[in-house]
Amino acid sequence: MEPFEIHEPTVEPLPVVASVPHAGMWLPPGYERRFASDAMRRLPMTDWYVDRLFDFLPSLGVTVIAATVSRFVIDLNRPPDGKALYPGRYETGLVPLASFDGSPVFSDPPGEDDIAAARRDFYDPYHAALGRVLDEHRRGGRAVLLDLHSVTPFATRISGPLTHEIMLGDRDGTSCDAWLTDAAGKAYGEAGFSVVRNDPYKGGWITASNGARPDVDALQIEMSWAAYMDPEHPETALGSERFRAARKRLSAVFEALLPDAARHLPAG
């Protein structure tokens, strides 16, 4: 299994890369036997169909890298050393041992050798490829990274029920210049989405590590499942009217956002 897919622009490339690290659902053969329950076998922490929801991005000039492996094998949006992103706050780890609501994920958790193999086979290749496409698509020495996610709207150990559809995370203003968060907030708001910044999601490892690069503006965009599907029945999302309507609205968001982003990057 390839650890990711890269979808190149079908028009003139923009200096913009989109990352989709949590929509993958592939598991190694026999991995299901490790799970603690049937609920975990349904992969409840998946960012359901985000890769499909944003599959229009290459037609707008955006390069998309999307993971194929489930985050229950390894979470591409956590630090490689397993350290906490936000010390003192509930977090799921490099290999999640508990879900967002605190339920155990595994009856037979992966061991150190399993985790090392998952890092070698999935984590390291994804991050290397992400760095490479950012380098390839810079303009005037700079690029924009949009890290795309979705999440349950129901209460978890991270937060109460979500009250907004879109949560923009720029690590409290440290992962990108303010123009990018402002432009994204404006574009989503004009498309009718309710938007909040850095609450409860400020951006994970992909945003933090790439946003620390002097040549990258990185923004995490977290979306409530309720914005595009029935959150209690994700299996019904594809083909539903809610999904189609959300995809149309999101296309309008990016048709507004991308030219604005390009104007803020150096020419040449």
C-alpha positions in Angstrom: 0.0 0.0 0.0 1.3 3.4 -1.0 1.2 5.7 2.1 -0.3 8.6 0.2 -1.6 9.9 -3.1 -0.5 13.1 -4.7 -3.0 14.9 -7.0 -1.2 17.5 -9.1 -3.0 20.6 -10.5 -4.8 20.2 -13.8 -4.3 24.0 -14.5 -1.3 26.3 -13.8 0.0 25.4 -10.4 -0.4 27.8 -7.5 2.1 28.0 -4.6 -0.6 26.3 -2.5 -0.5 22.7 -1.1 -3.4 21.0 0.7 -2.7 18.1 3.1 -5.3 15.5 4.0 -3.7 13.3 6.7 -6.7 11.7 8.4 -9.1 10.5 5.6 -7.2 7.3 5.0 -8.9 4.0 6.1 -6.4 1.4 5.1 -5.2 -1.1 7.8 -2.5 -3.7 7.6 -3.8 -7.3 7.2 -5.2 -8.6 10.4 -5.0 -5.3 12.2 -8.7 -5.3 13.0 -8.1 -8.1 15.5 -6.1 -5.6 17.7 -9.2 -3.3 18.2 -11.0 -3.3 21.5 -14.5 -3.2 20.1 -16.6 -3.1 16.9 -17.0 0.6 17.5 -13.2 1.0 17.0 -13.3 -1.2 13.9 -15.6 1.4 12.3 -12.6 3.8 12.6 -14.5 6.6 14.4 -11.6 9.1 14.3 -11.5 9.2 10.5 -11.9 12.5 8.8 -14.7 11.1 6.6 -14.3 11.7 2.9 -12.4 14.9 3.2 -10.3 13.8 0.2 -13.5 13.4 -1.8 -15.0 16.6 -0.5 -12.1 18.7 -1.7 -11.3 16.8 -4.9 -11.9 19.9 -6.9 -8.8 21.6 -5.6 -6.4 20.4 -8.4 -8.7 22.1 -10.9 -8.1 25.3 -9.1 -4.3 24.9 -9.2 -3.7 23.3 -5.7 -1.5 20.3 -5.2 -3.1 17.8 -2.8 -1.4 15.1 -0.8 -3.8 12.7 0.9 -2.9 9.8 3.3 -4.2 6.4 2.6 -3.5 4.8 6.0 -5.8 5.0 9.0 -4.6 7.2 11.9 -5.1 4.2 14.1 -2.0 2.8 12.5 -0.1 6.0 12.9 -1.2 9.6 13.3 0.5 11.8 10.7 -0.5 14.9 12.6 1.4 14.2 15.8 5.0 14.8 16.7 7.3 11.9 15.7 8.6 11.5 19.2 5.2 11.2 20.7 5.4 14.3 22.8 2.3 16.3 23.6 1.3 19.1 21.3 -0.5 20.9 24.1 0.8 19.7 27.5 -1.9 19.4 30.1 -4.7 19.0 27.6 -6.3 15.7 26.5 -4.7 14.5 23.3 -4.6 11.3 21.2 -1.1 10.1 20.5 1.2 9.1 17.6 -0.7 5.8 17.8 -4.0 6.6 19.6 -4.6 4.3 22.5 -7.9 6.0 23.4 -10.4 7.7 21.2 -11.7 11.3 21.5 -14.3 10.2 24.0 -11.7 8.3 26.0 -12.7 4.8 24.9 -9.9 2.3 24.5 -8.9 1.7 20.9 -7.0 -1.5 21.3 -7.2 -4.7 23.2 -3.8 -5.6 21.7 -1.9 -2.3 21.3 0.9 -2.0 18.8 4.3 -2.4 20.3 7.5 -0.4 19.8 8.5 -2.5 16.8 5.1 -1.9 15.2 5.3 1.8 15.8 8.8 2.0 14.4 7.7 0.1 11.2 4.6 2.5 10.8 6.9 5.5 11.1 9.2 4.1 8.5 6.5 2.9 6.1 3.9 5.7 6.4 4.8 8.6 8.6 8.3 9.5 7.3 7.3 9.1 3.6 4.3 11.3 4.0 6.2 14.1 5.7 9.1 13.8 3.2 6.6 14.1 0.3 4.8 17.0 1.9 8.1 18.9 2.3 9.0 18.1 -1.3 5.8 19.3 -2.8 6.0 22.5 -0.8 9.5 23.1 -2.1 8.5 22.3 -5.7 5.5 24.7 -5.6 7.0 27.7 -3.9 6.6 31.1 -5.7 9.1 33.8 -4.9 10.5 31.4 -2.3 7.2 31.0 -0.4 4.2 28.6 -0.3 0.9 28.2 1.5 0.0 24.9 3.3 -3.7 24.2 4.1 -4.1 21.2 6.4 -7.6 19.9 5.9 -9.6 18.0 8.6 -13.0 17.2 9.8 -14.3 16.1 13.3 -17.3 14.9 15.2 -19.6 17.8 16.4 -20.5 15.9 19.5 -18.8 16.5 22.9 -15.5 14.8 23.4 -12.7 15.0 26.1 -11.2 17.8 24.0 -14.3 20.0 23.9 -18.0 20.3 24.4 -20.4 20.1 21.4 -19.0 22.2 18.6 -20.9 25.4 18.0 -19.1 26.4 14.7 -18.8 24.6 11.4 -15.2 25.8 10.6 -12.4 26.1 13.0 -9.3 27.8 11.7 -6.0 27.0 13.5 -2.9 29.0 13.1 -1.3 28.1 16.4 -2.4 31.4 18.0 -0.9 33.4 15.1 2.5 31.6 15.0 2.1 29.3 11.9 1.2 31.8 9.3 0.9 35.5 8.7 -2.4 37.1 9.7 -3.5 37.7 6.1 -4.0 34.0 5.5 -6.2 33.4 8.6 -8.1 36.6 7.8 -8.6 35.6 4.1 -9.8 32.1 5.0 -12.2 33.4 7.7 -13.6 35.9 5.2 -14.0 33.4 2.4 -15.7 30.8 4.6 -17.9 33.4 6.2 -19.1 34.8 2.9 -20.0 31.3 1.8 -22.3 31.1 4.9 -20.2 28.9 7.2 -19.9 29.8 10.8 -16.2 30.3 11.7 -14.0 30.5 14.8 -10.3 30.8 15.3 -8.1 28.6 17.4 -10.9 27.2 19.5 -10.9 24.3 20.3 -8.4 23.3 17.5 -5.3 25.4 17.1 -3.5 23.2 14.6 -1.6 20.0 14.9 2.0 18.9 14.1 1.7 19.4 10.4 0.7 23.0 10.9 3.2 23.6 13.7 6.2 22.0 12.0 5.6 23.4 8.5 4.5 26.8 9.9 7.9 27.0 11.6 9.5 27.1 8.2 10.4 30.7 7.2 9.1 30.0 3.7 5.7 28.5 4.5 2.4 29.9 5.8 0.5 27.0 7.3 -3.1 27.0 8.4 -5.2 24.1 9.7 -8.9 24.1 8.6 -11.0 21.8 10.8 -14.6 21.3 9.7 -17.5 19.8 11.7 -19.0 16.6 10.2 -22.4 18.3 10.5 -21.3 20.8 7.9 -21.4 18.1 5.2 -23.0 14.9 6.4 -25.2 13.3 9.0 -22.6 12.9 11.8 -24.3 9.8 13.2 -24.3 8.0 9.8 -21.1 8.8 7.9 -21.7 5.8 5.6 -24.5 7.8 4.0 -22.4 10.8 3.2 -21.3 10.2 -0.4 -24.0 11.0 -2.8 -26.1 12.8 -0.2 -27.6 16.2 -0.9 -25.8 17.6 2.2 -22.5 16.4 0.8 -23.1 17.8 -2.7 -24.3 21.2 -1.2 -21.2 21.4 1.1 -18.8 20.6 -1.8 -20.4 23.4 -3.9 -20.1 25.9 -1.0 -16.5 24.8 -0.4 -15.7 25.3 -4.1 -16.9 28.9 -3.7 -14.8 29.4 -0.7 -11.6 28.3 -2.5 -12.5 30.2 -5.7 -12.4 33.3 -3.4 -9.6 32.4 -1.1 -6.9 31.2 -3.6 -6.6 34.3 -5.7 -6.4 36.3 -2.4 -3.7 34.0 -1.2 -1.7 34.2 -4.4 -1.7 38.0 -4.2 0.0 37.9 -0.9 2.9 35.8 -2.1 5.9 37.2 -3.9 5.8 37.3 -7.7 8.2 35.2 -9.8 
